[in-house]
Amino acid sequence: MSLVDTLRKPDDPVVAGHPGASPVDAQAADYIALLKPRVMSLVVFTGLVGLVLAPGNLHPVLALTALLCIAIGAGASGALNMWYDADIDARMARTSGRPVPQGRVSAGDALGFGLFLSAASVLVMGLAVNLVAAALLGFTIFFYAVVYTIWLKRRTPQNIVIGGLAGALPPVIGWAAVTGTVAPESLVLCTLIFLWTPPHFWALALVKAGEYERAGVPMLPVVAGPEATRRQILAYSVVVALWGLAPVACGLAGLLYGAAAVVLGLAFVVLAVRLYRRRDDRTAMQLFAFSIVYLFLLFSLLLIERVAGWA
């Protein structure tokens, strides 16, 4: 029995006779889709900010290598997630067009692709950059693919809370690529993303609660209901707005970032309050979209201030 056969689930579309059971020849675009490029772009960007903010210097070639390894590691995580979650993806409109449930890439190929990229990214990071960054990258891939995807996602409504650590670690990896250490300042950035993830994702989950319920995924709106979810979103939004000022307190950011963090944090809370009061999908999607802008602008300002020497 092969590794692929051992790891397949009984309800894997390839096994269960899903329409994707006889995949056509995969195109390059299908393998790119396995990497979740939109998610990868944010991961690489936050990793870049951690790398630039870290004290010390890293040769540009090594810096690009580190970022490439972070990108490939993120893509590997996405491929492994799509392999394991193919049965869930097939039941949800938002994800049913992905390559595995559509049969454009077989489950075995997605698994092999993800495992190869995982090993390659960690190996190159260790050989070219340093072992600490490589270990952190390997842990991040493992945490997303195994702890979140295989263990938490189907078992607890806290899946996205705990699993959010995987998406929060890239700044720490970028910092470690330069310094070879994990510093408190890098953990401040990690914590910001970690706290941001639940209100960001739960806003979307409110809108897609019916799909998650049909797919058997115990997201918070499915298990606790929309009212409890809105309360949690509001509570987390307040904490995110306050923690957004932590980079100023620890010396990573200056006045420009601080002023923006106050304004953006207030806007985050106002949208969360509006969602709690209005209870409609449109407001939930507004909060979801703004949360992306919020994180992107804060990390952009950290980058701008450091490059300009204002921090």
Summary of the structure (lengths in Angstrom):
residues: 311
radius of gyration: 19.8
end to end distance: 56.9
largest distance: 60.4
contacts: 1132
relative contact order: 0.11
helix: 79%
strand: 0%
